[in-house]
Amino acid sequence: MNVRVLRIELRRSVAPWAGVVVLATALAFLYLLSGPWWKGAALWTAQWTSMAMWTRFLLVMLWPLAVGLGALQGLRDPRSKMSELLTSTSRPAWHRAATGAGTTAITLASAFALLVLVGAVQVLADTEYSHLGWLPISLVGALSLVAGAVLGMGVGRALPSPLTPPALFVGAFVFTNLLGQWTGDSAVPTAVVPNRISLLSPGVAEVRNVFLTLSASVHLGQTLWLLGMAATGFALLAATTPRARLLALTPVLAGAAIAMLVLPSDPRHTYVVDEAAAAQVCDGPVCVAKVHQARLAGLAGPGKKALSLLHDALDGQAPVSIRETTAPRALGATPERSRKAVLVDFDDEVIATAKGEELTRALLAQGMAPICSPRSGSESGMLTEIASQSIAAGWVLGDLRPFHGTIYSSREQLDAARPVWKKLKALPRAEQLSRINAMHAAAVSCKGDTLHVLAGGESQ
């Protein structure tokens, strides 16, 4: 297809509008709606993989649009009453099909590439960790839009009814939502249908963990399925007899069958930890995941100071390092535990937003009384744990202060902590130390109410 033919096809088809509608819908969703794509450590412009996954998440809406708009394009020749005239020319049917399908493919792939580019420009400004592991995620996303549109064109040509485009849009939307995977409360996204079948949907679950990516078998299986879908759409476009239209279904069925053999059956083999991103980068005893290496400079100084304070307060029980936790965790589940390290999670706004002395206090509190109820954009934590951390850090630093970044106001935190703080400070030094050690043991083991322990109660 030369440039002249491409220009003509762009003027006389809905292909340019398809690209505009897809891109505008995606950008409107991302920028006009407030959602998890703008929150936490996995927001859509923070890291390469998160950006690629969030743009794939949008395919729950964008793919049905591509299918419906492709069907609208497929109606052009039948509705213009030119089918018999075109078949009487010497130009092969597949050549005419390639012209329309190629134009639509170029516009939709370009629209998706522009969407990725918008995110990529912002990622470049925010992260020091660059890699190409995100590229297959985006390439499969672009292929899914092309395949969906070509399939819609083929069906529109085979079933030239005004009802075909809206019916295909609705059917595709139901398909992506019924087969879609959802994060829910589990450590990795799951679906209500078997995992292999759910992966036939081009969309992915919302991004909650910056360390999770799609496995290679998912990329391969989905590519085979989408290529079969595109081949069927193209064959339907070129078909001129009922028998040819029936045979055109072969590629999509074969692609689905082969994909079923390649796609993983276990969700834990679908979303896997990116080991390179999770690898620890250290400044002495303070470590973060490589994907967050830009945070290390701001964490190292306060972290080393917090470790020194912990050693003075807890002596032999004190943790000796700080590291970022990277293990996948179900929503609300107890965070990873360690007696030798202070584990930090940048989804915890108490730590993620703190700097300098405030960060030292937050790390000290996490080392003295590690939380059992997680805090994140989707998890509120427990007021009693936050109050215990305030008391523990205040006991070391000499003053009681609330933490910023929780859903609880400073007044709520102080109201919960102040009565126990006054009782603790009124005790002899030896008794204070005994209660602090008991609180630390209860927090590390997640047994008992740490605030109750500080008040003189026993841990469970």
N, C-alpha and C positions, 0 to 999 in steps of 0.2 A: 504494500500500500504506500504510494508516493505521497508527498506533501500536498499536492493539489487535490487528490482524492480525499485526504484527511480533512482538509479545509472545507470541502464541499459537504462531507459527511457531518462535520461539526455544525454546519449551518442548518442542515435539514433534519437533524435528529435531536432527541432529548438527552443525548449523552452529556453535553456540557452542563445541563441543568441537573443531571443526576449527580455529577461531581460536586456542584455547588450546594445542592440540598444535603448531601452526606457530610460535607465539611462544615457547613453552617450549623447543622443539627448537633454535630459532635462538639463544636466550640461553644455553642449556646448551652449545652448540657454541662460542660466543664466549668464555664465562667459565670453563668447566670444562676446556677444552683449550688447551694452549699451542701457538701457531702463529705464522705470519708476520703475522697481524693484530694482534699485540701487540709487534711488533719494528720497528725502523728508523724512518725518517721518514714512511713510508706506513702506519703503524698505523691501526686503524679509527676511533679517536677523535681523531686529530690534525688532520684537515682535512675540509672538507665533501665534496669529491669522493671522497677515500679512504673516508669513511664510507659514502657512497652505493654505491660500487663493491664494498666488502666485503659489504654487505647483499645486493647483487645476486649476489655470488659464492655466497652461501648457497642461492640458488634451485636449485642442483644437487641439493640435498636437499629443500628446501621445496616446490618445484613438483611433484615426484612425490607428496609427501604430500597436496597440495591436490587433485591429480587423483584419487588413491585415495579420499580422504575424500568428494569430490564424488560418486564412483561409489556409495559407500555410502549417501549421501543419496538418490541416484537410485533405489535399490532399494526405497524406503519404500512407495510406492503399489502397485507390482506384488506385493510380498511381503505386503502387508496385504489382498490380494484385493479391493481397492476400485476397481480401474481401470474396470470396467464401470459401477459405480455413479456414479463421478465423470463419466464421459463422457455419462451420461444426464441430468445436470443442465444448467441453462441457462447456467451459468458457462462462458465460453470456455476452451478448453484453454490458450491462450497466457497467460490471466490466472492460472491455477493455476501455470503454469511460471514466470511472473514473480515470484510470491510466494516460491517456494522458492529460485529463483536469486538474487533480490534479497537475501534474508536471508543466504544463504551469501556473496554478494559483500560485503555490509556487514561481516560478521564477519572475513573474511580480509583485506579492505582495512584494517580497523581494527587487526588484529594486526600487519600489516606497518608501518602508521603508528606503532604503539607501539614497534616495534623501531627504526625510524628515529629516533623521539623520544628513546629511550634514548641513542643515539649522538649526537644533536644537542645534548643537554644538556651532554655532555662536550666536544664540539667547541667550543661557545660559551665554555667556560671556558679553552680551550687556545690559541685562535687569534685573531688580530686581522684576518684576511682573510676577509671575508664576501662571498658571491656567490650567485646563483641557478642557476648552471650545473649544479649537482648535482641540481636538482629533476626534470628529465626522466628522469634515470637511475632515481630512486626511483619516479616515477609509472609508468614502464613496468614496473618490478618488481612494483608493486601490481597493475597490470592483468594481468600474467602469472599471478599467483595466482588472480585472479577468473576469467580465461578458462579456465585449467586446471581449476578446480573445476566451472565450468558445463559444460565439455566432458565431464568425468567424470560429472556428473549425467545428461547426455543419453545417454551410452553406457550407464550403469547402468540407465536406464529402458528403453532399446532392447534391452539384453541382460540381463534380470533374473536373473542367476545369482550364487550366492554366490562364485563364482570371479572374477567381473568386477572387484571392487575390488582384490584383490591382483594380478591379472594386469595391470590398468592401472597400478598403482604400479610394478611391476617394469618394464613397458614404458616408462613415463615416465622411470624412473631410468636405464635403458639409453640412452634417447634423449638425455637431458641429458649423459651422460658420453661417448657416442660423438661427439656433435656439439660437445662443450665445447671451448673454447679454453684453451690452457695457455701459461704464460709461457716455460717451458723455458729454453734458453740464448739465445734471440733477443731483439732489442731491443724488439719488440712481440709480444704473444701471437699464436700461430698454432694451427691445428687440423689434424687428419689428413684431414679432408674439405675440399672447396672452401669458401672463406671465406663465400660467400653462404649456403650450406647450414648452416654452423656457427652462423650468426647466428639461425637459427630456434630455437635453444636460448635460453631466457630467462636463463640464468646467464652470468657473465663470468669471465674468468681472475682468478687471485689478483693482488692489487695489489702491484707492485714499484716503480713510479715514480709519485711524487706529482703529476707534471706531465701524465700521460696521462689523457685522458678519452675518452668515446665521441663520435663525430661525429654531426651532425644527421641524416645519411642513415640511420644505424643506428637512431636513435630513431623516425624516420618509418616505416622498413621494418618494424621489429618491432611497432610499434603497429598497422599495417595487418594483419599476420599474426595478431596476438592478437585483434583485433576480429573477423576472419573465424573464428577458433577459437571465440570466445564466441558468435558468431551461429549457428554450427553446433550447439554444445551446446544453445543455447536452442531452436533449431528441432527438435532431437531430443526435447527435453522436451515440446514442444507437439505433436509428430507423433502421429497416431492410425492411420495406414495405412502399409504397407510403401513405397508410392510416395512418401509425404511424408518418410519417413525417408531414402530414397535422395536425394531432392532437397535434404535438409538438409545433405548433404556439399558442396553448391555453394559456400557462403561460405568454408569453410576452404581449399578448393582455389583459389578465386579470390584469397583473401588471400595464400596462398603464392605464386601466380604473380605478383601485383602486387609483393609484397615482394621477389621475386627481381630485379625490374627496378630497385628502389630501393636495396637493400642493396649496399654496396661489395664489389668482388671482391678488393681488395688489403687485407691486414691493416693496412698503414700508413695506409689511409684509414678504417680502423675505429677504431683507437686513435690519437688525434692529440694533439699537444702543446697544452695550454691556454695560449694566448699571453698571456692576461691574468694567469694565475697565474705564468707564467715571466718576466714583465716584471721588470727589475731595479729595486730600490729602494736608494738609495745614501746613505751618509754620507761625503762626500768621496770618497776612492779605494776605499772598502770598500762592496761591493754584495752584496745577497742577492736572491733571487727574492721577488716580492710575497707569495707564499703563506707565506714564512718571515720576513716583515718583523718579527715579534716578536723574532727572534733578532738583529736588526741592532744594537740598543743594546749587547748583550753582546759582539758581535763587533768593533764599530768601534774601541774603544780598543786592545785587544790587536792588532788588524789593522794599525792605523797604526804601532804600535810595531814590529811585525814587518817592515813595509815599510821603516822607517828602518834597522833592523838589516841587512836584505837589501841596501840601498843601500850601506852601509858595507862589507859583506863582498864583494859581487859587482860593485860599481861600475856600469859601463855595461851589464852583463849582467843586472842585477837587475830583477825585475818591478816595475811601478809601480802596480799595483792588485790588489785582491782581489775576486773575484766568484764567485758560486755557479754551478756547472755545471748546465745544464738539458737537455742533449742526451740523448735515449734511447740506452741502451747495452746491448749484449748481455751476458749473464752471463759474466764472465771476460775481456771485451774490454778493450783498453787505454783508459783514460779519456781524455776530451778533453784536448788539449795546448795550451799557450800559452806563448810566451816573454815576454810583456808582463804577464801576470796570474797571480797565485796562484789556482788553481781549487780551490774547496772543495766537498765533497759531504757533506751532513748524514747520509747513510747510513754514512759513515765514523765509527765510534765514537770514534776518536782525536780528531777535531775536534768531533763532536757533543756529547760529554760533558765536554770541557775548558772551563775558565773561567780568567779572569785570566792570571797568568803561565804557567800550563800551556797555555792556549790560544795565547799568544804563541809559546811554544816549538813547538807543533804547527804553527802557520802558518809560522813560520820554517823548520821542517824541510821542509814541503811546498813552500816557495819555493826552498829550496836544492836539494832532491832530490825533485821530484815523482814519485809512484809510477807504475809501469807496470802493476803487478798490483794491481787494486782491492781495497779492504777494505770489507766490509759484513757484514750478518747472514748472507749466503749466500756470501761470499768472504773468504778468510783473509789474502790478501796474502802477500808473501814475507818471510821472516825477514831475508834479506840486505838487502832494501830498508829495512826498519824499522831495522836496525842502522846502515845508511848515514845514515838521517835522524837517528838519535841522535848519531852522530859529527858530522854537519854542524851540527846545532843546538848541540851541545856545543862545537864549535870556535869558534862565534861567542860563546856565552854563558860559556864557560870551564869547564864541568863536564859530565860524561857522565851522562845520566839515561835510564831507559827510558820508554816511553810507556804510558799506560793506555788500555784500550779495544780491545786486540788479543787474538787467541787465544793469543799467546805470552806466557809469564810474564816478569817482570822479570829473573829469572835467565837465562832463555834469551836474551833480548835482550842483556844485558850480556856473557854468555859469547861471543856472536857478535861484539859490537862492541869489546870491551876490547882484544884483541890488536892490531887495526888502529889503534885509538885511540892506544895506546902508541907504535906505530911512527910514526904521523903526528906526534905531539907531539914526538918525538925529532929530527925533521928541522928544518933551518933554515926560518925564516919564509917565505922566497921559495918554497921547495920545497913547503911546506904549502899555500900559496896556489895554486900550480900544480896540485896534486892536487885541491884543492877545486873549482877552475874546470873541470878535466877531468871530475870527478864530476858537476858541474852540467850540463855539455854532454851527457854520456852519459845522464843522467836525463831531460832535456828531449826528447832524440831517441829515447829507449828503445832505445839501442844499447849493449850491453855490461852487465856486472855492476858496479854502482856501488861495491859493497864491494871488489871486485877492483881497480877503478880507484884507490880510496883507498889500497889496499895497495901501489900502485906498478905494477900491471898496465896494459895498454893497453885502451882501449875498442875495440869492433868497428867 
